[in-house]
Amino acid sequence: QLQACGGGLVRTGDSLRLSCAVSGRTSSMYAVGWFRQAPGKEREFVAFMSWISTRTYYADSALVRFTVSRDNAKNTVYLQMNSLKPEDTAVYYCAAYRGDNSNLKNVHEYASWGPGTLVTVSS
């Protein structure tokens, strides 16, 4: 099971760091993905972090402002978000990658979704 936390209410331009705690059998972990879902919109890919290497991958919207990192000793993956904008407002989720590396952005290739954490960016 993966669970995201660290969300909150911030202002435009602020930074926020989300954490994704991984519990259970981490020996079978391959990678963790971050997604977000804004009200009335579909869940969209944000970032990907390998559990076994330094490989990362970002959505275009996150490429410059967001950074994903990992602390295996703490079984935690982080999403550092800088220069936040109102359009970043969403519930942010993390999930375990279960796909074949063909499409890292595909929500259906992820499993073990947690409840998410709400990020609200005020203008």
C-alpha positions in Angstrom: 0.0 0.0 0.0 1.2 3.5 -0.8 0.0 6.6 0.9 0.6 10.2 0.0 0.7 13.0 2.5 2.0 16.6 2.8 -0.7 18.5 1.0 -2.2 21.7 2.1 -3.2 25.2 1.2 -0.5 27.4 -0.2 -0.2 30.6 -2.2 0.9 31.0 -5.8 4.7 30.8 -6.0 5.0 28.7 -2.8 6.7 25.3 -2.5 5.4 22.1 -1.1 6.9 18.7 -0.6 4.7 15.6 -0.8 5.7 12.3 0.6 4.6 8.8 -0.5 5.1 6.2 2.2 5.5 2.6 0.9 4.4 -0.2 3.2 4.4 -3.9 2.8 6.7 -5.9 0.5 9.1 -3.3 -0.9 11.3 -6.1 -2.4 8.9 -6.3 -5.3 8.8 -2.6 -5.9 9.9 -1.4 -9.3 8.8 2.2 -9.4 6.4 4.8 -8.0 4.3 7.2 -9.9 2.8 10.5 -8.9 -0.6 11.5 -10.3 -3.0 14.3 -9.7 -6.7 14.8 -10.2 -8.3 18.2 -10.3 -12.1 18.6 -9.7 -14.0 17.5 -12.8 -10.9 16.2 -14.6 -9.3 12.9 -15.2 -6.4 11.7 -13.2 -3.2 12.7 -14.9 0.4 11.6 -14.7 2.9 13.9 -12.9 6.1 12.1 -12.3 7.8 8.7 -12.1 10.6 7.5 -9.9 12.3 4.2 -10.1 12.7 2.2 -6.9 15.8 0.4 -8.0 17.7 3.1 -10.0 17.9 6.8 -10.5 15.5 6.8 -13.4 12.9 9.6 -13.4 10.3 10.8 -15.8 8.1 13.9 -15.8 5.0 15.2 -17.4 5.6 18.3 -19.4 3.7 20.4 -16.8 6.1 19.2 -14.1 9.4 19.1 -15.9 10.8 22.4 -14.7 9.0 23.0 -11.3 8.7 19.5 -9.8 11.4 17.1 -8.6 10.9 13.5 -7.6 13.3 11.7 -5.3 13.5 8.6 -3.2 14.8 7.5 0.3 14.8 3.7 0.3 15.9 3.7 4.0 12.6 5.4 4.8 10.6 3.6 2.2 9.5 7.0 0.9 9.3 8.8 -2.4 9.0 12.6 -2.4 7.6 15.1 -4.8 9.1 18.5 -4.4 6.8 21.1 -6.0 8.1 24.7 -6.5 6.6 27.8 -8.0 3.1 26.4 -7.5 0.3 27.8 -9.6 -3.5 27.7 -9.1 -3.7 25.1 -11.9 -1.7 22.7 -9.7 -4.6 22.5 -7.4 -5.6 18.8 -7.2 -5.6 15.7 -5.1 -2.2 14.1 -5.5 -1.8 10.4 -5.5 1.1 8.0 -5.5 0.9 4.4 -6.8 3.2 1.5 -7.6 4.1 0.9 -11.2 3.1 -2.6 -12.5 3.5 -2.1 -16.2 6.0 -3.2 -18.9 7.7 0.2 -19.4 5.6 0.8 -22.5 3.7 3.8 -21.1 4.8 5.3 -17.8 2.0 7.8 -18.0 -0.8 5.3 -18.2 -2.8 5.3 -15.0 -3.9 1.7 -15.7 -0.4 0.5 -15.3 -0.3 1.5 -11.7 -1.7 -0.2 -8.6 -1.8 0.1 -4.8 -3.3 3.5 -4.9 -3.7 5.4 -1.6 -6.3 7.9 -0.7 -4.4 11.0 -2.0 -3.5 14.3 -0.5 -5.2 17.6 -1.4 -3.0 20.5 -2.6 -4.8 23.8 -3.0 -2.9 26.8 -4.5 -4.6 30.1 -4.0 -4.1 33.0 -6.4 
